[in-house]
């Protein structure tokens, strides 16, 4: 029989239903809920358990495929997994958790309906809490970054960046002003982790291919600049493979600046700490992530980095009926020889932690012992563009085509559902048979613009209610790391 953590006012003679609240629909949230609906199938059938997932988006984004989505190698629809289809035994609530009062077993959330009703946030009660809001981009107070920076953490940002790069090539092809042309063809990426390196490499590959269809834009006209504050890039693949990646990028005329920081990007001029100045219309910020703000709005214990203090069983330390994993959780690394070592907040640990997390929640409800999470880091793979990559797997180092093939094989095996695997594989196969798509669909970001103008509205930028800095007719981008990719 399932044990409820507390009773939430059931009628007399009715056994209380245990509500498991999963906050977040990313890696941890989706995989945990998916495994829970399998592990707790008998309890769900009897109505003893209810699983509620609160998430801002109705889909989970498989972030390692964002660079390929930006380059047009994978359709954006196949980078996301629809939660309602996969989690058919769960209740999906599209909304955002604003606060958690675990002492009272309540989470305060807002939804699209609460905004329409104007009633404000509502409280959801629960018995077991899985808190997995993930992370957000870590933006530093760089002048001009909020106005002109482009993030690379969501599928919307990836597609917006693809449209933006192609539109800059259109601007450069049609302008007569050398300064505008030079700025349009200068692309600055900040951050030498997976997100920055893979996004830059894939987009440079795409832009170089696209240039063959422009009569006056050549690959050598474009400037691609990677800015990294540390002394190397891709630290997860090891120092040797990191150095190889730098050599590979520089061989493609990509300017890799190590031990360099972005000081400012005001007035569309990227100013670096080494004194360099680059007029540019593209600054992509991928310099790391930080814990989601929700964690600070809970009564759960946090460590010095703002992550939830957890045990090796994936319970929140010292708190009953609260669980966490992934980016939001500081989980002890029991396989490490270093005292106090924690599991790295990456996709490899997040996906594997969810298996233990779901098993432990089911075990706790059934009064069974818990298992500890123990997984030794297997290594990492990274793509450097089509047919190029680096990998460090179980001590073996690969580069070039074998590493790229390993990258695709690994992530194809990890993307959720057979449906998505088949669609991605089909797209890769077709991409090998046909030419790249080089179409910019920036107007998708403002689908009502044409009708608004026809109906007597203002064109973007006219009047005081002007559109944001990046529009389809100007520079299309979203502002908002690390780690969309990697194993």
BAKOL-357759 format. One line per field, with one value per residue (C-alpha): residue number from 1; residue in three letters; chain; x, y, z. Coordinates in pm, whole numbers, padded with zeros to 5 digits, always signed. Example, Ala and Ser with C-alpha at 12.3 -4.5 7.8 and 13.67 -1.06 7.14 Angstrom:
num: c(1, 2)
residu: c(ala, ser)
chaine: c(A, A)
east: c(+01230, +01367)
north: c(-00450, -00106)
up: c(+00780, +00714)
//
This chain:
num: c(1, 2, 3, 4, 5, 6, 7, 8, 9, 10, 11, 12, 13, 14, 15, 16, 17, 18, 19, 20, 21, 22, 23, 24, 25, 26, 27, 28, 29, 30, 31, 32, 33, 34, 35, 36, 37, 38, 39, 40, 41, 42, 43, 44, 45, 46, 47, 48, 49, 50, 51, 52, 53, 54, 55, 56, 57, 58, 59, 60, 61, 62, 63, 64, 65, 66, 67, 68, 69, 70, 71, 72, 73, 74, 75, 76, 77, 78, 79, 80, 81, 82, 83, 84, 85, 86, 87, 88, 89, 90, 91, 92, 93, 94, 95, 96, 97, 98, 99, 100, 101, 102, 103, 104, 105, 106, 107, 108, 109, 110, 111, 112, 113, 114, 115, 116, 117, 118, 119, 120, 121, 122, 123, 124, 125, 126, 127, 128, 129, 130, 131, 132, 133, 134, 135, 136, 137, 138, 139, 140, 141, 142, 143, 144, 145, 146, 147, 148, 149, 150, 151, 152, 153, 154, 155, 156, 157, 158, 159, 160, 161, 162, 163, 164, 165, 166, 167, 168, 169, 170, 171, 172, 173, 174, 175, 176, 177, 178, 179, 180, 181, 182, 183, 184, 185, 186, 187, 188, 189, 190, 191, 192, 193, 194, 195, 196, 197, 198, 199, 200, 201, 202, 203, 204, 205, 206, 207, 208, 209, 210, 211, 212, 213, 214, 215, 216, 217, 218, 219, 220, 221, 222, 223, 224, 225, 226, 227, 228, 229, 230, 231, 232, 233, 234, 235, 236, 237, 238, 239, 240, 241, 242, 243, 244, 245, 246, 247, 248, 249, 250, 251, 252, 253, 254, 255, 256, 257, 258, 259, 260, 261, 262, 263, 264, 265, 266, 267, 268, 269, 270, 271, 272, 273, 274, 275, 276, 277, 278, 279, 280, 281, 282, 283, 284, 285, 286, 287, 288, 289, 290, 291, 292, 293, 294, 295, 296, 297, 298, 299, 300, 301, 302, 303, 304, 305, 306, 307, 308, 309, 310, 311, 312, 313, 314, 315, 316, 317, 318, 319, 320, 321, 322, 323, 324, 325, 326, 327, 328, 329, 330, 331, 332, 333, 334, 335, 336, 337, 338, 339, 340, 341, 342, 343, 344, 345, 346, 347, 348, 349, 350, 351, 352, 353, 354, 355, 356, 357, 358, 359, 360, 361, 362, 363, 364, 365, 366, 367, 368, 369, 370, 371, 372, 373, 374, 375, 376, 377, 378, 379, 380, 381, 382, 383, 384, 385, 386, 387, 388, 389, 390, 391, 392, 393, 394, 395, 396, 397, 398, 399, 400, 401, 402, 403, 404, 405, 406, 407, 408, 409, 410, 411, 412, 413, 414, 415, 416, 417, 418, 419, 420, 421, 422, 423, 424, 425, 426, 427, 428, 429, 430, 431, 432, 433, 434, 435, 436, 437, 438, 439, 440, 441, 442, 443, 444, 445, 446, 447, 448, 449, 450, 451, 452, 453, 454, 455, 456, 457, 458, 459, 460, 461, 462, 463, 464, 465, 466, 467, 468, 469, 470, 471, 472, 473, 474, 475, 476, 477, 478, 479, 480, 481, 482, 483, 484, 485, 486, 487)
residu: c(unk, unk, unk, unk, unk, unk, unk, unk, unk, unk, unk, unk, unk, unk, unk, unk, unk, unk, unk, unk, unk, unk, unk, unk, unk, unk, unk, unk, unk, unk, unk, unk, unk, unk, unk, unk, unk, unk, unk, unk, unk, unk, unk, unk, unk, unk, unk, unk, unk, unk, unk, unk, unk, unk, unk, unk, unk, unk, unk, unk, unk, unk, unk, unk, unk, unk, unk, unk, unk, unk, unk, unk, unk, unk, unk, unk, unk, unk, unk, unk, unk, unk, unk, unk, unk, unk, unk, unk, unk, unk, unk, unk, unk, unk, unk, unk, unk, unk, unk, unk, unk, unk, unk, unk, unk, unk, unk, unk, unk, unk, unk, unk, unk, unk, unk, unk, unk, unk, unk, unk, unk, unk, unk, unk, unk, unk, unk, unk, unk, unk, unk, unk, unk, unk, unk, unk, unk, unk, unk, unk, unk, unk, unk, unk, unk, unk, unk, unk, unk, unk, unk, unk, unk, unk, unk, unk, unk, unk, unk, unk, unk, unk, unk, unk, unk, unk, unk, unk, unk, unk, unk, unk, unk, unk, unk, unk, unk, unk, unk, unk, unk, unk, unk, unk, unk, unk, unk, unk, unk, unk, unk, unk, unk, unk, unk, unk, unk, unk, unk, unk, unk, unk, unk, unk, unk, unk, unk, unk, unk, unk, unk, unk, unk, unk, unk, unk, unk, unk, unk, unk, unk, unk, unk, unk, unk, unk, unk, unk, unk, unk, unk, unk, unk, unk, unk, unk, unk, unk, unk, unk, unk, unk, unk, unk, unk, unk, unk, unk, unk, unk, unk, unk, unk, unk, unk, unk, unk, unk, unk, unk, unk, unk, unk, unk, unk, unk, unk, unk, unk, unk, unk, unk, unk, unk, unk, unk, unk, unk, unk, unk, unk, unk, unk, unk, unk, unk, unk, unk, unk, unk, unk, unk, unk, unk, unk, unk, unk, unk, unk, unk, unk, unk, unk, unk, unk, unk, unk, unk, unk, unk, unk, unk, unk, unk, unk, unk, unk, unk, unk, unk, unk, unk, unk, unk, unk, unk, unk, unk, unk, unk, unk, unk, unk, unk, unk, unk, unk, unk, unk, unk, unk, unk, unk, unk, unk, unk, unk, unk, unk, unk, unk, unk, unk, unk, unk, unk, unk, unk, unk, unk, unk, unk, unk, unk, unk, unk, unk, unk, unk, unk, unk, unk, unk, unk, unk, unk, unk, unk, unk, unk, unk, unk, unk, unk, unk, unk, unk, unk, unk, unk, unk, unk, unk, unk, unk, unk, unk, unk, unk, unk, unk, unk, unk, unk, unk, unk, unk, unk, unk, unk, unk, unk, unk, unk, unk, unk, unk, unk, unk, unk, unk, unk, unk, unk, unk, unk, unk, unk, unk, unk, unk, unk, unk, unk, unk, unk, unk, unk, unk, unk, unk, unk, unk, unk, unk, unk, unk, unk, unk, unk, unk, unk, unk, unk, unk, unk, unk, unk, unk, unk, unk, unk, unk, unk, unk, unk, unk, unk, unk, unk, unk, unk, unk, unk, unk, unk, unk, unk, unk, unk, unk, unk, unk, unk, unk, unk, unk)
chaine: c(A, A, A, A, A, A, A, A, A, A, A, A, A, A, A, A, A, A, A, A, A, A, A, A, A, A, A, A, A, A, A, A, A, A, A, A, A, A, A, A, A, A, A, A, A, A, A, A, A, A, A, A, A, A, A, A, A, A, A, A, A, A, A, A, A, A, A, A, A, A, A, A, A, A, A, A, A, A, A, A, A, A, A, A, A, A, A, A, A, A, A, A, A, A, A, A, A, A, A, A, A, A, A, A, A, A, A, A, A, A, A, A, A, A, A, A, A, A, A, A, A, A, A, A, A, A, A, A, A, A, A, A, A, A, A, A, A, A, A, A, A, A, A, A, A, A, A, A, A, A, A, A, A, A, A, A, A, A, A, A, A, A, A, A, A, A, A, A, A, A, A, A, A, A, A, A, A, A, A, A, A, A, A, A, A, A, A, A, A, A, A, A, A, A, A, A, A, A, A, A, A, A, A, A, A, A, A, A, A, A, A, A, A, A, A, A, A, A, A, A, A, A, A, A, A, A, A, A, A, A, A, A, A, A, A, A, A, A, A, A, A, A, A, A, A, A, A, A, A, A, A, A, A, A, A, A, A, A, A, A, A, A, A, A, A, A, A, A, A, A, A, A, A, A, A, A, A, A, A, A, A, A, A, A, A, A, A, A, A, A, A, A, A, A, A, A, A, A, A, A, A, A, A, A, A, A, A, A, A, A, A, A, A, A, A, A, A, A, A, A, A, A, A, A, A, A, A, A, A, A, A, A, A, A, A, A, A, A, A, A, A, A, A, A, A, A, A, A, A, A, A, A, A, A, A, A, A, A, A, A, A, A, A, A, A, A, A, A, A, A, A, A, A, A, A, A, A, A, A, A, A, A, A, A, A, A, A, A, A, A, A, A, A, A, A, A, A, A, A, A, A, A, A, A, A, A, A, A, A, A, A, A, A, A, A, A, A, A, A, A, A, A, A, A, A, A, A, A, A, A, A, A, A, A, A, A, A, A, A, A, A, A, A, A, A, A, A, A, A, A, A, A, A, A, A, A, A, A, A, A, A, A, A, A, A, A, A, A, A, A, A, A, A, A, A, A, A, A, A, A, A, A, A, A, A, A, A)
east: c(+00000, +00128, +00209, +00100, +00335, +00040, -00334, -00485, -00843, -00989, -01341, -01408, -01361, -01149, -00778, -00567, -00406, -00033, +00046, +00397, +00472, +00748, +00863, +01029, +00987, +01349, +01587, +01524, +01156, +01056, +01274, +01176, +00804, +00843, +01007, +00767, +00463, +00623, +00746, +00418, +00184, -00010, -00054, -00161, -00412, -00561, -00574, -00340, -00085, -00109, +00186, +00166, +00430, +00454, +00659, +00675, +00675, +00469, +00784, +01130, +01418, +01701, +01967, +02261, +02079, +02041, +02362, +02246, +01899, +02061, +02264, +01959, +02077, +01784, +01430, +01335, +01025, +01248, +01464, +01169, +00966, +00594, +00530, +00160, +00228, +00514, +00374, +00025, -00025, +00070, -00116, +00070, +00030, +00180, +00298, +00584, +00655, +00720, +00785, +00782, +00684, +00788, +00698, +00335, +00377, +00262, +00402, +00289, +00247, +00122, -00033, -00169, -00514, -00421, -00283, -00605, -00823, -00617, -00647, -00274, -00079, -00239, -00112, -00074, -00044, +00170, +00306, +00635, +00832, +01075, +01234, +01409, +01381, +01720, +01939, +01933, +02194, +02454, +02467, +02736, +02689, +02850, +02740, +02512, +02469, +02101, +02031, +02227, +02325, +02179, +02138, +02168, +01974, +01632, +01512, +01359, +01700, +01869, +01630, +01635, +02014, +02007, +01766, +01977, +02304, +02148, +01984, +02321, +02453, +02157, +02238, +02605, +02512, +02281, +02448, +02686, +02827, +03154, +03111, +02764, +02889, +03185, +02967, +02707, +02973, +03137, +03009, +03129, +03064, +03140, +03206, +03429, +03214, +02992, +02729, +02966, +03204, +02940, +02709, +02993, +03132, +02796, +02689, +03025, +02991, +02640, +02739, +03040, +02815, +02548, +02803, +02826, +02476, +02576, +02749, +02937, +02983, +03270, +03360, +03682, +03475, +03324, +03490, +03410, +03547, +03538, +03608, +03695, +03806, +03994, +04313, +04143, +03812, +03602, +03761, +03534, +03714, +04057, +04346, +04488, +04156, +04089, +04413, +04321, +03983, +04157, +04387, +04092, +03894, +04188, +04258, +03912, +04010, +03809, +03970, +03995, +04083, +04177, +04216, +04004, +03676, +03400, +03415, +03132, +02906, +02742, +02654, +02709, +03083, +03235, +03520, +03748, +03979, +04285, +04189, +04038, +03724, +03493, +03190, +02937, +02567, +02599, +02711, +02617, +02646, +02707, +02931, +02784, +02468, +02348, +02079, +01718, +01586, +01314, +01563, +01611, +01232, +01208, +01265, +01500, +01874, +02115, +02492, +02730, +02672, +02294, +02216, +02009, +02214, +02141, +02241, +02374, +02017, +01901, +01697, +01731, +01967, +01787, +01441, +01182, +00977, +01188, +01401, +01625, +01871, +02042, +02156, +01957, +02110, +02450, +02479, +02782, +03007, +03061, +03294, +03545, +03849, +03827, +03646, +03336, +03335, +03004, +02864, +02910, +02584, +02577, +02339, +02519, +02466, +02116, +01979, +02137, +02027, +01664, +01669, +01784, +01556, +01242, +01340, +01400, +01070, +00886, +01086, +01012, +00638, +00649, +00862, +01166, +01536, +01686, +01976, +02265, +02358, +02701, +02814, +03169, +03196, +03238, +03371, +03246, +03195, +03168, +03093, +03307, +03082, +02990, +03220, +03444, +03457, +03651, +03579, +03726, +03537, +03652, +04008, +04013, +04068, +03908, +03913, +03787, +03530, +03534, +03465, +03186, +03031, +03059, +02889, +02593, +02568, +02568, +02307, +02086, +02083, +01998, +01724, +01393, +01135, +01174, +00967, +01231, +01520, +01367, +01290, +01637, +01804, +01586, +01681, +02050, +02015, +01832, +02084, +02357, +02169, +02054, +02188, +02156, +01855, +01967, +01635, +01587, +01240, +01289, +00934, +00810, +00917, +00665, +00386, +00130, +00353, +00219, -00146, -00093, +00056, -00230, -00482, -00335, -00081, +00274, +00571, +00829, +01031, +00779, +00634, +00712, +00590, +00881, +00966, +01258, +01614, +01601, +01321, +01279, +01361, +01653, +01840, +01634, +01745, +01638, +01825, +01855, +02488, +02658, +02595, +02343, +02566, +02801, +02740)
north: c(+00000, +00345, +00564, +00926, +01181, +01374, +01380, +01656, +01645, +01331, +01233, +00980, +00620, +00717, +00636, +00946, +00973, +01046, +01339, +01354, +01705, +01734, +02093, +02125, +01949, +01933, +01637, +01553, +01640, +01448, +01141, +01114, +01141, +00896, +00636, +00699, +00628, +00293, +00208, +00306, +00158, -00055, +00240, +00466, +00207, +00187, +00564, +00561, +00789, +01105, +01254, +01627, +01795, +02175, +02313, +02645, +02466, +02170, +02000, +01891, +02030, +01790, +02058, +01867, +01898, +02278, +02347, +02113, +02268, +02610, +02481, +02323, +01962, +01872, +02009, +02214, +01996, +01694, +01863, +01878, +01599, +01668, +01602, +01526, +01244, +01090, +01144, +01017, +00893, +01229, +01557, +01830, +02187, +02454, +02719, +02840, +02761, +03089, +02957, +02636, +02610, +02255, +02285, +02325, +02100, +02369, +02515, +02854, +02857, +03085, +02957, +03110, +03080, +03266, +03551, +03567, +03549, +03808, +03612, +03581, +03272, +02957, +02696, +02328, +02085, +01775, +01484, +01417, +01691, +01650, +01986, +02006, +02356, +02324, +02627, +02964, +03156, +03325, +03678, +03907, +04285, +04356, +04693, +04642, +04267, +04290, +04503, +04317, +03977, +03654, +03346, +02984, +02770, +02717, +02594, +02937, +03098, +02843, +02903, +03278, +03271, +03075, +03327, +03611, +03482, +03438, +03781, +03936, +03781, +03934, +04273, +04243, +04141, +04437, +04726, +04976, +05087, +04902, +04959, +04802, +04512, +04447, +04456, +04227, +03967, +03970, +03706, +03703, +03402, +03433, +03108, +02813, +02534, +02298, +02557, +02822, +02594, +02372, +02661, +02857, +02555, +02446, +02796, +02876, +02555, +02655, +03014, +02901, +02671, +02940, +03191, +02998, +03128, +03495, +03669, +03912, +03733, +03489, +03273, +03472, +03792, +03667, +03702, +03438, +03511, +03284, +03456, +03241, +03368, +03046, +02921, +02641, +02537, +02224, +02124, +01817, +01644, +01687, +01923, +01741, +01729, +02089, +02198, +02000, +02176, +02515, +02414, +02283, +02604, +02830, +02628, +02740, +03106, +03123, +03369, +03188, +03427, +03250, +03423, +03704, +03853, +04059, +04401, +04570, +04538, +04880, +05049, +04716, +04721, +04420, +04541, +04266, +04268, +04250, +04589, +04459, +04625, +04459, +04636, +04354, +04292, +03946, +03871, +03522, +03470, +03113, +03182, +02932, +02881, +02936, +02772, +02863, +03156, +02930, +02759, +03081, +03102, +02773, +02676, +02398, +02401, +02538, +02510, +02800, +02788, +02818, +02455, +02222, +02033, +01666, +01322, +01033, +00897, +01214, +01333, +01694, +01682, +01681, +01720, +01445, +01389, +01625, +01503, +01667, +01590, +01754, +02116, +02219, +01954, +01930, +01551, +01390, +01200, +00870, +00746, +01027, +01003, +01373, +01451, +01663, +01605, +01663, +01531, +01776, +01949, +01802, +01601, +01271, +01278, +01430, +01150, +00874, +01030, +01018, +00638, +00616, +00904, +00734, +00402, +00566, +00755, +00431, +00250, +00519, +00500, +00122, +00129, -00023, +00078, +00349, +00313, +00557, +00724, +00612, +00672, +00735, +01001, +00818, +01106, +01360, +01419, +01747, +01837, +02091, +02106, +01857, +01551, +01709, +01655, +01559, +01288, +01148, +00830, +00583, +00707, +00681, +00996, +01045, +01336, +01426, +01206, +00917, +01164, +01329, +00988, +00899, +01230, +01155, +00791, +00873, +01148, +00947, +00675, +00927, +01136, +01023, +00809, +00586, +00839, +01109, +00871, +00763, +01117, +01247, +00953, +01007, +01375, +01296, +01042, +01288, +01561, +01334, +01294, +01650, +02003, +02212, +02435, +02799, +02973, +03234, +03240, +03537, +03656, +03363, +03555, +03830, +03642, +03925, +04202, +04179, +04183, +04460, +04680, +04598, +04677, +05022, +04942, +05069, +04903, +04769, +05052, +05326, +05526, +05492, +05132, +04999, +04630, +04472, +04516, +04203, +04188, +04000, +04310, +04407, +04165, +03872, +03719, +03622, +03724, +03489, +02741, +02596, +02254, +02200, +01930, +01677, +01334)
up: c(+00000, -00087, +00211, +00185, +00333, +00466, +00425, +00216, +00334, +00182, +00270, +00541, +00429, +00127, +00128, +00064, -00278, -00277, -00502, -00646, -00770, -01030, -01077, -01417, -01751, -01865, -01851, -01487, -01477, -01790, -01735, -01368, -01445, -01734, -01511, -01224, -01441, -01525, -01175, -01010, -01270, -01018, -00783, -01069, -01188, -00838, -00804, -00503, -00671, -00881, -01069, -01149, -01366, -01359, -01648, -01841, -02178, -02302, -02429, -02323, -02529, -02610, -02585, -02743, -03076, -03057, -03259, -03535, -03527, -03567, -03863, -04025, -03987, -03759, -03771, -03464, -03419, -03365, -03102, -02863, -02701, -02638, -02270, -02300, -02544, -02347, -01997, -02068, -01711, -01560, -01518, -01709, -01582, -01809, -01568, -01354, -00992, -00810, -00460, -00258, +00109, +00184, +00550, +00438, +00132, -00109, -00431, -00560, -00937, -01211, -01534, -01853, -01700, -01382, -01593, -01798, -01488, -01306, -00983, -00924, -00833, -00697, -00451, -00533, -00244, -00267, -00068, -00247, -00421, -00710, -00770, -01107, -01254, -01423, -01476, -01650, -01844, -01627, -01763, -01626, -01598, -01935, -02078, -02378, -02324, -02229, -02537, -02803, -02664, -02801, -02582, -02688, -02443, -02602, -02939, -03004, -02954, -03179, -03468, -03408, -03429, -03756, -03908, -03774, -03927, -04271, -04248, -04172, -04490, -04674, -04523, -04619, -04972, -05030, -04846, -05005, -04670, -04592, -04216, -04212, -04424, -04195, -03881, -04038, -04124, -03780, -03538, -03176, -02951, -02579, -02393, -02482, -02340, -02536, -02618, -02754, -02945, -03102, -03192, -03351, -03537, -03678, -03779, -03937, -04137, -04245, -04331, -04533, -04735, -04773, -04906, -05235, -05319, -05275, -05562, -05338, -05004, -04967, -04664, -04613, -04580, -04254, -03914, -03652, -03307, -03000, -02667, -02365, -02024, -01938, -02097, -02293, -02445, -02397, -02064, -02045, -02335, -02178, -02235, -02539, -02723, -02620, -02787, -03097, -03107, -03096, -03383, -03585, -03538, -03617, -03933, -04046, -03988, -03667, -03426, -03090, -02807, -02483, -02146, -02287, -02166, -02325, -02159, -02347, -02650, -02634, -02962, -03136, -03077, -02900, -02677, -02547, -02246, -02474, -02620, -02944, -03078, -03328, -03475, -03486, -03508, -03348, -02991, -02875, -02500, -02382, -02081, -01838, -01636, -01283, -01067, -01143, -00933, -00793, -00562, -00367, -00322, -00130, +00231, +00122, +00212, -00049, -00076, -00136, -00514, -00474, -00558, -00341, -00085, -00157, -00036, -00242, -00243, -00427, -00131, -00019, +00277, +00610, +00453, +00425, +00108, -00106, -00398, -00656, -00936, -01232, -01251, -00945, -00717, -00550, -00536, -00365, -00605, -00424, -00701, -00644, -00418, -00337, -00013, -00068, -00445, -00623, -00949, -01234, -01338, -01688, -01904, -01848, -01472, -01499, -01718, -01509, -01182, -01290, -01300, -00939, -00841, -00975, -00818, -00482, -00483, -00561, -00292, -00035, -00105, -00065, +00248, +00078, +00117, -00104, -00346, -00376, -00702, -00817, -01173, -01282, -01550, -01881, -02089, -02339, -02708, -02899, -03258, -03445, -03748, -04019, -04011, -03746, -03371, -03059, -02802, -02482, -02393, -02126, -02161, -02542, -02745, -03085, -03326, -03670, -03840, -03584, -03300, -03500, -03570, -03200, -03114, -03340, -03234, -02865, -02884, -03118, -02852, -02579, -02741, -02585, -02766, -03072, -03267, -03223, -03290, -03620, -03732, -03649, -03822, -04130, -04139, -04114, -04395, -04620, -04537, -04672, -05000, -05062, -05023, -04710, -04652, -04652, -04599, -04328, -04174, -03947, -04012, -03804, -03496, -03579, -03762, -03721, -03855, -04212, -04103, -03847, -04120, -04357, -04083, -04026, -03757, -03739, -03899, -03655, -03509, -03588, -03301, -02935, -02911, -03110, -03124, -02936, -03066, -03280, -03535, -03860, -04062, -03841, -03615, -03496, -03167, -02820, -02507, -02224, -02178, -02073, -02152, -02420, -02539, -02396, -02262)
//
